[in-house]
Amino acid sequence: MKIFVVNAGSSSLKYQVMDMDNETMLVKGNVERIGIAGSFIKQKRPDGVTYEVSKDLENHSQALQMVFDAITDEKCGVIKSLDEIGAVGHRVLHGAEDFTESVVVTEEVLKICDKNTEFGPLHMPANVGCIRACIALMPNTPQVAVFDTTFHSTMEKKAYLYAIPYDLYINYKIRKYGFHGTSHNFISHEAMKYLGNDKAKIITCHLGNGASIAAVDAGVCKDTSMGFTPLEGLVMGTRSGNIDPAAVEFARKKLGLKAEEVVNFLNKKCGVLGITGKTSDFRDLAEMIENGDEQAKLALDMFAWRIREYIGAYSVALGGVDAIVFAGGIGENNAAARELVLEGCEVFGAKIDKEKNKVASTGNIEDVTAKDSKVRILIIPTNEELMIARDTLRLVSQN
Ligand code: ADP
């Protein structure tokens, strides 16, 4: 079956067509600047054939129409008509407490997603808008929603509650949800397969522009670093991660920010960008460090230190650890960050092989464990689209 995978952001739309008979990607592309002047689509097939069109787009529905033109294009596309698509899998930001698994989309599901827009006001309207547009453009094709939060829905109350008046949880569902679930799910299961151990205790580090870490016991998520929103936890490209809320209020007054500007500040102006004052990108950071930039070195040290704090905590929470897995743009490509993260983890038997760790990303699992390490250190390229396509296929095959 061919599955169309959609990952909509507030002004972007990434997509892939997957052939699930052999789990191969037939084509992938992205549309950017939706709703902003200068929208464009870029698509690439594995054989290198590309397709690019620029045309202003008002909304995600128009963007999808552009995508459908691209994937059915005679020269650069991969299908003749949309009828060849057996199902569509949508990445949806937030399942809240309503969805603990991926679901086949119904009108009822959409109503619940609409209700949950308040948990993700930037992403949810785009996610739901794309689902509705797909239903309108291909009414007979099943649509599946795969939520970023559901993998973490197995956390226990002691892990997901904030120590604030309990009524705030009961009345408003304020709690930790966790994100990047599709990636943590994918890489933890790939690690279990690689280790040949379906009871393995695994710490998964998804380190990209957004970064999070999860404690996974026999495939079940026990804890994760992102919270009510993706702002909590690790130091990220532009997000602060954990910070004393009293310091936030103090800074707000000093900066003269309005209350409603604070979250945007913590999401967009902090993290590595805040410390370097120049960049949020780890490639720039590496270059700056090479040129002796002390702030860049400090930012990398802070990034790694915070991850180590979580690795220590999660090793205890899991009662031991069999593997630490790195994924995401930084986790897969930045050897210096991996080495720094593992510094000091020898204390519980986790040691990286510094030579093997220099490996350039191959797209395959890389085992960079030192010979005398008790804990396996793995680099596993994440593949959220494949995970979404697998879930989609599983659900539509059951119906
Ligand atoms: P997103 O969260 O947007 O999906 P990514 O997983 O693509 O982010 O990660 C982006 C980060 O990964 C950036 O800081 C970037 O510098 C870094 N990165 C991506 N590719 C490479 C690479 N080939 N070498 C070094 N760093 C990389």
Residues whose N, C-alpha, C, O or C-beta is under 5 A from the ligand:
A	BS01	ADP	L207 G208 N209 G210 S280 D281 F282 R283 G328 G329 I330 N333 N334
